[in-house]
Amino acid sequence: MINTRNKLRFRDEKHLDVYNYEFERVGEFKYLGSLITENSDNNTDIKARIIGGNRSYYSVLPLLRSKAVSRTTKIRMYKTITRPVVLYGS
C-alpha cells in the first residue's frame, strides 16, 4: 500500500515498481482474510464478512432446522462454523 501526501501522482499509474519487481495496481485485494481497499475503507471488508457469514449460515441451515440434531449440537455448530467466518481477523 502506498501512503503518500501526493496521491494524485499514483492514481493514473497502472503498476508499481519496487527495485526490480513490477506490481499491478489494483483497487482492492484480500490479505490474511481482510479486504484491503485503495482508500482504506472498512465498510467493504465488513460487508464481505457479513456475506461470508450468511453463506456459512445458509449452508448449515438444513442441519440447524433438523429435529434430529440436539439444541446443544446446533449451538456448537454455530460457534464453530458460522461465527469464526464473521469474526476472523477482527
Short mmCIF file of the C-alpha atoms (twelve columns), coordinates in Angstrom:
data_MODEL
# 
_entry.id   MODEL 
# 
loop_
_atom_site.group_PDB 
_atom_site.id 
_atom_site.type_symbol 
_atom_site.label_atom_id 
_atom_site.label_alt_id 
_atom_site.label_comp_id 
_atom_site.label_asym_id 
_atom_site.label_seq_id 
_atom_site.Cartn_x 
_atom_site.Cartn_y 
_atom_site.Cartn_z 
_atom_site.pdbx_PDB_model_num 
ATOM 1  C CA . MET A 1  0.000   0.000   0.000   1 
ATOM 2  C CA . ILE A 2  1.309   3.420   -0.874  1 
ATOM 3  C CA . ASN A 3  0.728   6.164   1.630   1 
ATOM 4  C CA . THR A 4  1.874   9.497   0.361   1 
ATOM 5  C CA . ARG A 5  0.794   13.085  0.500   1 
ATOM 6  C CA . ASN A 6  0.746   13.341  -3.284  1 
ATOM 7  C CA . LYS A 7  -1.883  10.673  -4.056  1 
ATOM 8  C CA . LEU A 8  -2.817  12.218  -7.396  1 
ATOM 9  C CA . ARG A 9  0.533   11.206  -8.825  1 
ATOM 10 C CA . PHE A 10 -0.164  7.487   -8.235  1 
ATOM 11 C CA . ARG A 11 -3.799  7.467   -9.361  1 
ATOM 12 C CA . ASP A 12 -3.020  7.218   -13.090 1 
ATOM 13 C CA . GLU A 13 -0.245  4.609   -12.865 1 
ATOM 14 C CA . LYS A 14 -1.093  1.023   -13.882 1 
ATOM 15 C CA . HIS A 15 1.762   -0.627  -11.972 1 
ATOM 16 C CA . LEU A 16 4.225   -0.028  -9.159  1 
ATOM 17 C CA . ASP A 17 7.983   -0.578  -9.499  1 
ATOM 18 C CA . VAL A 18 9.851   -1.654  -6.366  1 
ATOM 19 C CA . TYR A 19 13.525  -2.389  -7.015  1 
ATOM 20 C CA . ASN A 20 13.453  -4.897  -9.896  1 
ATOM 21 C CA . TYR A 21 9.874   -6.033  -9.316  1 
ATOM 22 C CA . GLU A 22 6.758   -4.720  -11.016 1 
ATOM 23 C CA . PHE A 23 3.395   -4.959  -9.250  1 
ATOM 24 C CA . GLU A 24 -0.009  -4.494  -10.843 1 
ATOM 25 C CA . ARG A 25 -2.120  -1.753  -9.303  1 
ATOM 26 C CA . VAL A 26 -5.486  -2.999  -8.026  1 
ATOM 27 C CA . GLY A 27 -8.354  -1.284  -6.275  1 
ATOM 28 C CA . GLU A 28 -8.748  -3.961  -3.609  1 
ATOM 29 C CA . PHE A 29 -7.213  -7.259  -2.536  1 
ATOM 30 C CA . LYS A 30 -7.596  -9.830  0.207   1 
ATOM 31 C CA . TYR A 31 -4.738  -10.140 2.714   1 
ATOM 32 C CA . LEU A 32 -4.912  -12.572 5.650   1 
ATOM 33 C CA . GLY A 33 -8.693  -12.729 5.364   1 
ATOM 34 C CA . SER A 34 -9.211  -8.955  5.355   1 
ATOM 35 C CA . LEU A 35 -10.227 -6.959  2.324   1 
ATOM 36 C CA . ILE A 36 -7.782  -4.079  1.781   1 
ATOM 37 C CA . THR A 37 -9.089  -1.265  -0.407  1 
ATOM 38 C CA . GLU A 38 -7.353  1.577   -2.170  1 
ATOM 39 C CA . ASN A 39 -8.814  4.205   0.164   1 
ATOM 40 C CA . SER A 40 -8.619  2.072   3.370   1 
ATOM 41 C CA . ASP A 41 -12.401 1.730   3.579   1 
ATOM 42 C CA . ASN A 42 -13.540 -0.748  6.266   1 
ATOM 43 C CA . ASN A 43 -17.161 -0.881  5.062   1 
ATOM 44 C CA . THR A 44 -16.233 -3.132  2.138   1 
ATOM 45 C CA . ASP A 45 -14.435 -5.558  4.460   1 
ATOM 46 C CA . ILE A 46 -17.363 -5.629  6.900   1 
ATOM 47 C CA . LYS A 47 -19.841 -6.290  4.089   1 
ATOM 48 C CA . ALA A 48 -17.651 -9.134  2.763   1 
ATOM 49 C CA . ARG A 49 -17.517 -10.697 6.245   1 
ATOM 50 C CA . ILE A 50 -21.297 -10.476 6.638   1 
ATOM 51 C CA . ILE A 51 -21.788 -12.080 3.221   1 
ATOM 52 C CA . GLY A 52 -19.376 -14.880 4.178   1 
ATOM 53 C CA . GLY A 53 -21.229 -15.403 7.456   1 
ATOM 54 C CA . ASN A 54 -24.549 -15.578 5.617   1 
ATOM 55 C CA . ARG A 55 -23.129 -18.147 3.201   1 
ATOM 56 C CA . SER A 56 -21.843 -20.344 6.006   1 
ATOM 57 C CA . TYR A 57 -25.101 -20.000 7.954   1 
ATOM 58 C CA . TYR A 58 -27.294 -20.905 4.994   1 
ATOM 59 C CA . SER A 59 -25.050 -23.848 4.124   1 
ATOM 60 C CA . VAL A 60 -25.754 -25.463 7.534   1 
ATOM 61 C CA . LEU A 61 -29.360 -24.265 7.788   1 
ATOM 62 C CA . PRO A 62 -30.882 -27.675 6.946   1 
ATOM 63 C CA . LEU A 63 -28.964 -29.155 9.880   1 
ATOM 64 C CA . LEU A 64 -29.989 -26.308 12.172  1 
ATOM 65 C CA . ARG A 65 -33.657 -26.858 11.271  1 
ATOM 66 C CA . SER A 66 -33.454 -30.616 11.741  1 
ATOM 67 C CA . LYS A 67 -35.261 -32.053 14.740  1 
ATOM 68 C CA . ALA A 68 -32.828 -34.983 14.810  1 
ATOM 69 C CA . VAL A 69 -29.984 -32.686 15.941  1 
ATOM 70 C CA . SER A 70 -29.988 -31.568 19.579  1 
ATOM 71 C CA . ARG A 71 -30.030 -27.914 20.599  1 
ATOM 72 C CA . THR A 72 -26.543 -28.085 22.155  1 
ATOM 73 C CA . THR A 73 -25.144 -29.549 18.925  1 
ATOM 74 C CA . LYS A 74 -26.771 -26.759 16.915  1 
ATOM 75 C CA . ILE A 75 -25.229 -24.120 19.198  1 
ATOM 76 C CA . ARG A 76 -21.840 -25.821 18.920  1 
ATOM 77 C CA . MET A 77 -22.165 -25.876 15.107  1 
ATOM 78 C CA . TYR A 78 -22.962 -22.153 15.074  1 
ATOM 79 C CA . LYS A 79 -19.991 -21.353 17.321  1 
ATOM 80 C CA . THR A 80 -17.543 -23.450 15.305  1 
ATOM 81 C CA . ILE A 81 -18.751 -22.875 11.742  1 
ATOM 82 C CA . THR A 82 -20.590 -19.573 11.318  1 
ATOM 83 C CA . ARG A 83 -19.196 -17.220 13.960  1 
ATOM 84 C CA . PRO A 84 -15.481 -17.671 13.086  1 
ATOM 85 C CA . VAL A 85 -16.153 -16.746 9.448   1 
ATOM 86 C CA . VAL A 86 -17.505 -13.367 10.516  1 
ATOM 87 C CA . LEU A 87 -15.017 -12.684 13.301  1 
ATOM 88 C CA . TYR A 88 -11.781 -13.921 11.683  1 
ATOM 89 C CA . GLY A 89 -9.095  -11.265 11.923  1 
ATOM 90 C CA . SER A 90 -11.199 -8.742  13.790  1 
# 
